[in-house]
Amino acid sequence: MYRITFIVLMLTGFISLAQNAPIDFEENGIGADWTWTVFENESNPDLEIVDNPDSSGINTSDKVAKFTALETGAPFAGCESQSGGFDLGPFTWNEENTTITIMVWKSEISNVGIKFANPQGWAEQELLVSNTVTNQWEELTFDFSNAMNPPEGEGGPLDQIIIFPDFQNRDSDQVVYFDNISFSDDEVETPEDGPLTGAPTPTEDEDDVYSLFSNSYTNNPVDTWLTPWSNAQLEDLQIDGIDTKRYFNLDFAGIETFNPQIDASDYDFFHVDVWSNNAEQFRVKLVNFVPDTTDFEGEGEIAFEIATSEWVSLQIPLVDFADADLVTDSGNLLNNRDAISQIIFSGNPTGALEVYIDNVYFSKENLSSDEFEAQLGFAMYPNPARNVLTITSKLSIDEVRIYDMSGREVKSAQHLNTSLDISELKDGVYMVSSKIGNHMVVRKLIKQ
């Protein structure tokens, strides 16, 4: 049997500055891992990232920020992000970003304040807006259209947000929840030219799969789907009722899972479904560490040319990540896969790639081995073939699909009766996928 390098199944002079937003406090979002400092609040209890206490109203987020304003704290007790370009990032006011919205949940009516500062501490007076309802989520709007940018020589662009959740004199401790801080130009909208249908439904048995993200399987924990060192943005959405991840403005996106690390020693494939309307190339890198440590051990990256504007299923043999002829950088091959802790997606166009991702999992090769093919009585001949390809099996052959090496389907047949006319195919190398009952047998075909 030929070793399959890959199987691709396709189915229906100034730099612009922009803030990291919307601040949503989600695990894979923005704000939860920032360095928040509490000030003028007596003992200054930490800002907490907690489960949403009330998802029955306008805010259905999983995570929110919780600020406890102490009775003994100052009226202007608050919290601030880290300055120096680490959290919010440098930005300047323009006509597109001066409307700020924030969702709050409060048990009392009082002002909420917001202001912004730069690394040298230059800031204008905070704006104050009061909530109008209690014990439910409300969105407040702040108009910074009259705000100034820091004057030249005063420390550069703004890069810090400062929030006063309960700007009042208090006669008791007050808990305030806030969430979804948005600038008027940062709303993420799914493009109209995205996929209209969800990714194809996997067919592997769950016992043969270690799933990270799929509606079809029980998913194992992942630390983050977008590491802080990534250069990309991430949106979680549903397409046709199917959970999907959208990476956009993508240069590279890191996925980390140290708790737990993935022992893929007994698995044969890495699988991911990809949809893109602008990908010239898509790359997948797996990184292994020394088990139970953060010490790098080895990695392998494989590049694919994929069709655009349709779902492409990459079923990549794990041995290929250790093949110096296939990986993009053969200096540190993935010779071991007992503690895979990072998966990195990248590609071209650099910094502007948009991809939709689903069905990320490792799987076992079960019924495509020579031994099982013998049990099936499977045979495909001649190979090389010229005009007619013959495929036989003891069981009914439900479907045969032939793909060229770019992954594009070039011929298919239902309920094959052993012989398939391939005379119209150009000379070259193809992949033949035969569906036999619940099983799939894939062979390389040389047409000449």
PyMOL commands that set and color helices and strands:
alter all, ss='L'
color gray80, all
select helices_A, chain A and resi 206-208+318-322+370-376
alter helices_A, ss='H'
color red, helices_A
select strands_A, chain A and resi 7-11+37-39+48-51+63-69+78-80+99-105+111-117+127-130+137-143+160-167+174-183+209-213+231-239+242-256+269-276+281-289+296-304+311-317+340-348+353-363+379-381+388-392+399-404+409-414+419-421+428-436+439-447
alter strands_A, ss='S'
color yellow, strands_A
deselect
rebuild
show_as cartoon
